[in-house]
Amino acid sequence: MTSLQNEKVPTMRAVVVRTPGGPEALTLTEVPMPAPGAGQVLVRVEATAVNPVDVATRTGMLVEAGLMSPRPVTGIGWDVAGRVESAGAGVIEFAVGDRVIGLRDRLDLSLGAYADYLVLDAAALAPAPSGLSAVEAATLPLNGLTAAQALDLLDLPPGGTLLVTGAAGAVGGFAVELAAQRGWQVVANADAADEEFLRGVGAEWFVPRTDDLADAVRRLVPGGVDAAVDTAVLGLPALGAVRNRGGFVSVIAGAAPTPLRGITVREQWIAADGAALARIAALAENRRLTVRVAETFPLADAVKAHHRMAEGKLRGRLVLVP
């Protein structure tokens, strides 16, 4: 037997799904460690967030919706915070040992961020915010970029009025804070217990989720708000709060309502963007963006983390730590 035959292929742990289903469909397994290609970076994962899209992937919902093809093995996880392990040809932005955060935005892969290591395009990475732990930083990529890109679609002028539904959630909270920093006047819609937090991150007005949304918003902003970011997937009730010919963004694919009254209705489709993520990281580093971690779990307890997500009543993200 030659020395090459004696060499062992490096392996790592990864959580994958072979048969869609409940939390127990998540399987921790040994897989070959991936290698970065040209323009790519191998990241040693220190933390990865648990997001609703992971549940949709695990259950097969995304296949049923036509957003991904059936696969024998499906990777789980989008957010990553960690350190550069190695880099492929042509990567000059990052060096071995650099702390980074990044986003895996492709669904058609057998490995996701629920793993010891992850390969990403260098363009999908940004320097991690100093002063934040890997656990905190892992909550930024998917939710921060979703919020920022949704606001970019609306592009309101300073002083514009915006409704954010589900404002206390991970995406909604970032949307409120980022919109306020753009000089927009924000109406936050959430549970009554979240009013203090939301006013603290920039909401000018607050509407409890138990109120008739459109009527309550229009009492605060006669004629309706200029636009809405619907993170709670309320649809028509949120659209009713928007003025004629205003703007509306749904952050859930396929959940956008009919564009009544000339309102421009759009869906936010997330895309990895290292430059935009760097701006988000800088805001978090300067404490201008509030990161919230609900609980942490070891990577081996991904099943428990998904059970905890199903229980609800979370403020912030669950985070897995390899």
C-alpha positions in Angstrom: 0.0 0.0 0.0 1.5 3.4 -1.0 1.9 6.3 1.4 -0.8 8.2 -0.5 -3.2 5.3 0.1 -2.4 5.5 3.8 -3.3 9.2 4.1 -6.6 9.8 5.6 -9.0 12.3 4.1 -9.7 15.1 6.7 -13.2 15.0 8.1 -15.5 17.3 10.1 -18.9 17.2 11.7 -21.9 18.6 9.9 -25.7 18.6 10.5 -27.6 17.5 7.5 -31.1 16.4 6.5 -31.6 13.2 4.5 -35.4 12.7 5.0 -37.4 15.9 5.6 -39.4 16.0 8.8 -39.4 17.3 12.4 -36.4 18.3 14.4 -35.2 14.7 14.6 -34.6 14.8 10.8 -31.4 16.8 11.7 -28.5 14.3 11.7 -25.0 15.0 13.0 -22.6 13.2 10.7 -18.9 13.0 9.7 -18.2 14.3 6.2 -15.1 15.2 4.2 -13.8 18.6 5.0 -14.4 20.9 2.0 -11.5 22.8 0.4 -11.8 26.4 -0.9 -11.6 27.0 -4.7 -10.5 30.1 -6.4 -12.0 33.2 -4.8 -13.3 31.2 -1.9 -12.4 31.0 1.8 -12.6 28.0 4.3 -14.0 29.3 7.6 -13.7 27.5 10.9 -17.2 28.0 12.3 -17.3 29.3 15.8 -21.0 30.1 15.8 -24.1 29.8 13.5 -27.6 31.1 14.1 -30.8 29.1 13.9 -33.3 30.8 11.6 -36.9 30.1 10.4 -35.5 29.3 6.9 -33.7 26.4 8.5 -37.0 25.0 9.7 -38.5 25.4 6.2 -35.5 23.6 4.7 -35.6 20.8 7.3 -39.3 20.1 6.8 -39.1 20.1 3.0 -41.2 23.2 2.7 -38.8 24.8 0.3 -38.9 21.8 -2.0 -42.7 21.9 -2.0 -42.6 25.6 -2.8 -40.3 25.0 -5.8 -37.4 27.0 -4.2 -35.0 24.1 -4.2 -34.7 20.7 -5.8 -35.0 17.5 -3.8 -31.5 16.3 -2.7 -30.3 13.1 -1.1 -28.4 15.2 1.5 -29.3 18.8 2.3 -27.2 21.2 4.3 -28.6 23.4 7.0 -27.7 26.9 8.2 -27.0 30.3 6.6 -25.1 32.4 9.2 -21.5 31.9 10.1 -19.1 33.6 12.5 -15.6 32.2 12.7 -12.0 32.4 11.6 -10.3 32.0 8.2 -8.7 28.5 8.0 -7.4 28.8 4.5 -8.1 30.7 1.3 -8.2 29.8 -2.4 -6.3 31.4 -5.3 -7.0 35.1 -5.8 -8.3 35.9 -2.3 -6.5 39.0 -1.0 -9.2 40.4 1.3 -8.7 37.9 4.1 -5.8 36.1 5.7 -5.6 32.9 7.8 -6.8 33.6 11.3 -8.9 36.7 10.5 -12.3 36.8 12.3 -15.1 37.0 9.8 -18.8 36.7 9.4 -20.6 35.6 6.3 -23.8 34.3 4.7 -24.5 31.1 2.7 -27.3 32.2 0.4 -27.5 29.1 -1.8 -30.0 26.4 -1.1 -28.7 23.7 -3.5 -25.8 22.5 -1.3 -25.1 19.4 0.7 -23.3 21.4 3.5 -24.5 24.4 5.4 -23.3 26.5 8.3 -24.3 23.9 10.9 -20.8 22.4 10.6 -17.3 22.7 11.9 -16.1 24.3 8.7 -17.8 26.1 5.8 -16.6 27.3 2.3 -17.9 30.6 1.2 -17.1 33.0 -1.6 -14.8 35.8 -0.3 -17.5 38.2 -1.6 -20.0 36.8 0.9 -17.7 37.6 3.9 -17.0 40.6 6.0 -14.6 41.3 8.9 -16.3 40.4 12.2 -17.2 43.3 14.4 -14.6 43.8 17.2 -16.0 43.8 20.7 -18.7 41.2 19.8 -18.4 37.5 20.5 -18.7 35.0 17.7 -22.1 34.0 19.2 -23.3 37.6 19.0 -21.8 38.2 15.5 -23.5 35.1 14.1 -26.9 36.8 14.5 -26.0 39.6 12.0 -25.7 38.2 8.5 -29.0 36.8 7.4 -31.3 39.1 9.5 -29.2 42.2 9.2 -28.9 41.9 5.4 -32.6 41.0 5.0 -33.6 44.2 6.9 -31.1 46.4 5.1 -32.0 45.1 1.6 -35.7 45.4 2.3 -35.2 49.1 3.3 -33.1 49.6 0.1 -36.1 48.4 -2.0 -38.2 51.2 -0.5 -35.6 54.0 -0.6 -37.7 56.5 1.3 -36.5 60.1 1.8 -35.5 61.4 5.2 -38.7 62.0 7.2 -40.6 59.2 5.3 -42.9 57.1 7.4 -42.5 53.3 7.7 -44.5 50.5 9.3 -42.6 47.5 10.5 -44.7 44.4 11.5 -43.1 41.8 13.7 -40.9 44.6 14.9 -39.6 42.7 17.9 -38.3 39.8 15.8 -34.8 39.4 14.6 -35.4 41.0 11.2 -38.0 43.4 12.4 -35.8 44.8 15.2 -32.9 45.5 12.8 -35.4 47.1 10.3 -36.6 49.5 13.0 -33.1 50.4 14.0 -31.7 50.8 10.5 -34.7 52.8 9.3 -34.5 55.2 12.2 -30.8 55.8 11.4 -31.8 56.7 7.9 -34.0 59.4 9.3 -37.3 57.6 8.7 -40.2 57.8 11.1 -41.1 54.3 12.2 -44.4 52.7 13.4 -43.5 49.5 15.2 -46.1 46.7 15.5 -45.4 44.0 18.0 -46.5 42.6 21.4 -47.3 45.2 24.0 -44.4 43.9 26.1 -41.9 44.9 23.4 -42.9 48.6 23.3 -40.0 49.8 25.6 -37.4 48.0 23.6 -38.7 49.2 20.2 -38.9 52.8 21.3 -35.3 52.4 22.6 -34.1 51.4 19.2 -35.8 54.2 17.3 -39.5 53.6 16.8 -41.4 56.9 17.0 -44.8 55.2 17.3 -46.0 51.8 18.6 -49.1 49.8 17.8 -49.8 46.6 19.8 -50.5 43.5 17.6 -53.9 43.2 19.3 -55.1 46.5 17.7 -56.7 46.8 14.3 -53.5 47.5 12.5 -54.6 49.7 9.6 -57.0 51.9 11.7 -54.4 52.2 14.5 -51.6 53.3 12.1 -53.8 55.7 10.2 -54.8 57.4 13.5 -51.1 58.0 14.1 -50.2 58.8 10.5 -53.3 60.3 8.7 -53.6 58.9 5.2 -51.3 56.0 5.9 -47.6 55.4 6.1 -45.4 55.8 3.0 -44.3 52.2 3.2 -44.3 48.9 5.2 -41.8 46.1 5.8 -44.0 43.1 6.6 -41.8 40.7 8.6 -44.8 39.2 10.4 -46.4 38.1 7.1 -49.7 39.9 7.9 -50.4 40.7 4.3 -53.6 42.7 3.7 -53.9 44.2 7.2 -50.4 45.7 6.8 -51.2 46.8 3.3 -54.2 48.6 4.6 -51.9 50.9 6.7 -50.0 52.1 3.6 -51.1 55.2 1.7 -52.2 55.0 -1.9 -49.2 54.5 -4.3 -46.9 53.8 -1.3 -44.5 50.9 -1.0 -44.7 47.4 0.6 -42.0 44.8 1.1 -42.6 41.2 2.2 -39.6 39.4 3.5 -41.2 35.9 3.0 -41.3 34.5 -0.5 -44.8 34.0 -1.8 -46.4 36.0 1.0 -46.9 39.3 -0.7 -50.5 40.6 -1.0 -52.2 41.9 -4.1 -50.9 45.4 -4.9 -54.1 47.3 -4.2 -54.5 51.1 -4.5 -51.4 51.5 -6.7 -49.1 50.3 -3.9 -45.8 48.9 -5.2 -45.5 45.5 -3.6 -42.2 43.6 -3.7 -40.7 40.5 -2.1 -37.2 40.7 -0.6 -35.0 37.9 -1.9 -31.9 37.8 0.3 -28.5 37.9 -1.4 -25.0 37.6 0.2 -23.2 40.9 0.0 -19.9 41.2 1.8 -19.7 45.0 1.4 -23.1 45.6 2.8 -22.4 43.1 5.6 -19.3 45.0 6.5 -21.4 48.2 6.9 -23.8 46.2 9.2 -20.9 44.8 11.2 -19.5 48.4 11.6 -22.8 49.5 13.1 -22.9 46.6 15.5 -19.2 47.3 16.5 -20.1 50.9 17.3 -23.2 49.8 19.2 -25.6 51.3 16.7 -27.2 48.0 15.9 -28.6 45.9 18.7 -27.7 42.2 18.6 -29.9 39.8 20.6 -29.0 36.2 21.5 -31.8 34.2 23.1 -30.0 30.9 23.9 -26.9 28.9 22.8 -26.6 25.2 22.1 -23.7 22.9 21.2 -23.7 21.9 17.5 -24.5 18.3 18.6 -27.8 19.6 20.1 -29.2 21.1 16.9 -32.3 18.9 17.4 -32.9 20.5 20.8 -32.4 24.0 19.3 -35.1 23.3 16.7 -37.4 22.0 19.4 -36.8 25.3 21.3 -37.5 27.4 18.3 -40.8 25.5 17.8 -41.8 26.6 21.4 -41.6 30.3 20.3 -41.6 33.4 22.5 -38.0 34.1 21.6 -36.5 37.6 21.5 -33.3 37.2 19.6 -31.7 34.2 17.8 -30.8 30.8 19.0 -27.1 30.1 18.2 -25.3 26.8 17.7 -21.6 26.6 18.8 -19.5 23.8 17.3 
